[in-house]
Amino acid sequence: MSELEQQLLNRAYEHCKNTGEEYFSFVIPNGDMFIPLINATISLHESGYIENVSDNVYSDTFYTGTDLNDIYEDFRITFKLTEKRVMEST
Protein backbone atom coordinates (compact mmCIF):
# COMPACT_ATOMS: atom_id res chain seq x y z
CA MET A 1 0.00 0.00 0.00
CA SER A 2 1.36 3.39 -0.94
CA GLU A 3 1.85 6.20 1.56
CA LEU A 4 -0.92 8.21 -0.13
CA GLU A 5 -3.33 5.28 0.11
CA GLN A 6 -2.51 4.86 3.81
CA GLN A 7 -3.03 8.58 4.46
CA LEU A 8 -6.36 8.51 2.68
CA LEU A 9 -7.53 5.48 4.65
CA ASN A 10 -6.41 7.04 7.93
CA ARG A 11 -8.27 10.28 7.16
CA ALA A 12 -11.40 8.34 6.29
CA TYR A 13 -11.19 6.14 9.38
CA GLU A 14 -10.67 9.09 11.73
CA HIS A 15 -13.54 10.99 10.11
CA CYS A 16 -15.95 8.06 10.41
CA LYS A 17 -14.85 7.26 13.95
CA ASN A 18 -15.23 10.88 15.12
CA THR A 19 -18.47 11.72 13.33
CA GLY A 20 -20.27 8.38 13.32
CA GLU A 21 -20.91 8.78 9.59
CA GLU A 22 -20.59 5.75 7.32
CA TYR A 23 -19.19 7.62 4.35
CA PHE A 24 -16.10 9.75 3.85
CA SER A 25 -16.04 12.48 1.25
CA PHE A 26 -13.36 14.91 0.12
CA VAL A 27 -12.58 17.37 -2.64
CA ILE A 28 -9.26 17.02 -4.44
CA PRO A 29 -7.08 19.89 -3.16
CA ASN A 30 -5.28 20.78 -6.42
CA GLY A 31 -4.69 19.67 -9.99
CA ASP A 32 -1.37 18.03 -9.14
CA MET A 33 -3.10 15.64 -6.72
CA PHE A 34 -5.95 14.77 -9.07
CA ILE A 35 -4.53 11.65 -10.75
CA PRO A 36 -2.64 10.37 -7.66
CA LEU A 37 -5.82 10.55 -5.54
CA ILE A 38 -7.96 8.96 -8.25
CA ASN A 39 -5.42 6.13 -8.57
CA ALA A 40 -5.18 5.71 -4.78
CA THR A 41 -8.97 5.50 -4.51
CA ILE A 42 -9.19 2.92 -7.29
CA SER A 43 -6.41 0.86 -5.72
CA LEU A 44 -8.09 0.90 -2.30
CA HIS A 45 -11.38 -0.13 -3.90
CA GLU A 46 -9.78 -2.98 -5.85
CA SER A 47 -7.96 -4.12 -2.68
CA GLY A 48 -11.23 -4.30 -0.75
CA TYR A 49 -10.56 -1.50 1.74
CA ILE A 50 -13.36 0.76 0.50
CA GLU A 51 -16.69 0.27 -1.28
CA ASN A 52 -19.56 2.28 -2.74
CA VAL A 53 -17.08 4.56 -4.46
CA SER A 54 -18.59 7.55 -6.24
CA ASP A 55 -19.07 6.92 -9.96
CA ASN A 56 -16.98 9.90 -11.00
CA VAL A 57 -13.81 8.07 -9.90
CA TYR A 58 -14.26 5.63 -12.77
CA SER A 59 -15.26 8.24 -15.34
CA ASP A 60 -12.99 8.49 -18.35
CA THR A 61 -13.90 12.12 -19.08
CA PHE A 62 -10.83 13.48 -17.32
CA TYR A 63 -8.53 11.34 -19.47
CA THR A 64 -9.65 12.96 -22.71
CA GLY A 65 -7.46 16.04 -22.69
CA THR A 66 -9.36 17.93 -20.02
CA ASP A 67 -7.24 20.42 -18.12
CA LEU A 68 -7.30 18.93 -14.63
CA ASN A 69 -6.84 22.36 -13.08
CA ASP A 70 -10.28 23.27 -14.47
CA ILE A 71 -12.17 20.45 -12.79
CA TYR A 72 -10.40 19.45 -9.57
CA GLU A 73 -12.08 22.12 -7.41
CA ASP A 74 -15.52 20.59 -7.93
CA PHE A 75 -14.42 16.96 -7.97
CA ARG A 76 -15.72 15.24 -4.84
CA ILE A 77 -14.85 11.63 -4.05
CA THR A 78 -17.06 9.67 -1.67
CA PHE A 79 -16.69 6.13 -0.38
CA LYS A 80 -17.44 3.82 2.51
CA LEU A 81 -14.84 1.91 4.51
CA THR A 82 -15.22 -1.86 4.41
CA GLU A 83 -15.07 -4.20 7.38
CA LYS A 84 -11.57 -5.14 6.20
CA ARG A 85 -10.36 -1.60 6.87
CA VAL A 86 -12.19 -1.22 10.14
CA MET A 87 -10.87 -4.56 11.45
CA GLU A 88 -7.27 -3.53 10.69
CA SER A 89 -7.73 -0.32 12.68
CA THR A 90 -8.98 -1.90 15.89
ChimeraX attribute file (.defattr): number of C-alpha atoms within 10 A of each C-alpha:
attribute: neighborCount
match mode: 1-to-1
recipient: residues
	/A:1	9
	/A:2	10
	/A:3	9
	/A:4	14
	/A:5	18
	/A:6	13
	/A:7	12
	/A:8	17
	/A:9	22
	/A:10	14
	/A:11	14
	/A:12	22
	/A:13	20
	/A:14	13
	/A:15	16
	/A:16	16
	/A:17	12
	/A:18	9
	/A:19	11
	/A:20	9
	/A:21	10
	/A:22	14
	/A:23	18
	/A:24	21
	/A:25	14
	/A:26	13
	/A:27	13
	/A:28	20
	/A:29	14
	/A:30	13
	/A:31	15
	/A:32	12
	/A:33	14
	/A:34	19
	/A:35	16
	/A:36	14
	/A:37	18
	/A:38	15
	/A:39	16
	/A:40	20
	/A:41	26
	/A:42	18
	/A:43	16
	/A:44	21
	/A:45	18
	/A:46	11
	/A:47	12
	/A:48	14
	/A:49	18
	/A:50	25
	/A:51	19
	/A:52	12
	/A:53	20
	/A:54	15
	/A:55	10
	/A:56	14
	/A:57	18
	/A:58	13
	/A:59	9
	/A:60	8
	/A:61	9
	/A:62	16
	/A:63	10
	/A:64	7
	/A:65	7
	/A:66	10
	/A:67	11
	/A:68	17
	/A:69	12
	/A:70	11
	/A:71	14
	/A:72	19
	/A:73	14
	/A:74	10
	/A:75	16
	/A:76	14
	/A:77	18
	/A:78	20
	/A:79	19
	/A:80	21
	/A:81	22
	/A:82	15
	/A:83	13
	/A:84	12
	/A:85	17
	/A:86	14
	/A:87	8
	/A:88	8
	/A:89	11
	/A:90	5
